[in-house]
Amino acid sequence: MAGVSNGTISLALRNHPRIRPEVRERIQRIAAEAGYKANPLVANLLAQLRASKTTAFQSTLGLLYLGSEPGLLSEVPTFQSWVKGCRDRASALGHALDEFSLTGLSPERLARILYARNIQGVVVIGPFEKNVIPREMDPLWEKTAAVVIGVRPARPALTFVSNDQFSTVALAVEEVVRLGYQRPGLCIHPDVDDWVEDRFTGGFKAAQGKIPAKSRLPVFGYRSPAEDPKAEARFRAWVNRHRPDVILSVHREIGLWLRSMRVRVPGDIGLVHLDKTDDVAWAGIRQNSELVGRAAVDMVIGQLHRNEFGVPPFQKCLFISGSWVPGPTVRPMPDRSRPVRQRARL
């Protein structure tokens, strides 16, 4: 009926970008008029068969780093995991991945490079000042399928994928309470919390609703000594006043400050890292950053298959949950199988 091969029909019905839009629309119209409906069982079987074979090269995707500090991609473990997840997923699906940084490269030059290499799908990494991508980048989004990693861009409202910091903190509080801690405290830099739209403090305050009111401690606004020469003194005052028995944070300097206070970890105070990576010896929440990168590539490829270019009419947000990882900086789970020995009264 369409006058094309079975292969073209298959690709057109799957919105594959190799088929020209006018051909794809004509085939889909003919299929609809003929009463065609996809069989989900057959489609699932064919997808499994395709996945079991070595995927042929499909296209090249772009990884755009728009932050002002290019070293973050190679120095920060979370960023490294994002990039690794992107690369692994792109390779598994038959796509190459080229990296670009705006450091020393104008938006106009970047747009010309992407066009010359026929790169239509991009994964974007910040951070961006006040979560706003500069307006000079706007022409780039009109011709690409773009997904942002890590933070939700307030403008333009591009699709983004991130760890769910709200549930990350809530899970951490749940786990330490299960271990017997009663007075969890959160230490977070206000700027870090602002980047993720207060999801760290929001998750913490929501989790505090499940513990007694007398155990709900105020959040400590961390600042580095370079920002505030009295940062450590403020931290000491906060600890001495509120007496947390476990501290949740993403700032490793907290551990050094506790050591200088001669506080034993975990004997006196436990420590939990809210973005635990392999180089962090604390217990904590692994944000599954590689899965964030993989999900970003899946979303970009999905947009390409559907020919969805430009800023979407409604911003799509995908959150990846974290996972609890035990460690030596918190008390071990008590053994409930053994009888509790009563202490003798003095």
Secondary structure, DSSP 4 states (H G I P E B T S, - for coil): --SS-HHHHHHHHTT-TTS-HHHHHHHHHHHHHTT----HHHHHHHHHHHHTSPPPP-EEEEEEE-SS-TTHHHH-HHHHHHHHHHHHHHHHTTEEEEEEE-TT--HHHHHHHHHHTT--EEEEE---GGGB--GGGHHHHHTSEEEEESS--SBS--EEEEE-HHHHHHHHHHHHHHTT---EEEEE-HHHHHHTTTHHHHHHHHHHTTS-GGG-PPPEE---TTT-TTHHHHHHHHHHHH--SEEEES-THHHHHHHHTT--TTTTSEEEETT--TT--SEEEE--HHHHHHHHHHHHHHHHHTT--SS-SS--EEEE--EEE--TTSPPPP-TTSPPPPPPP-
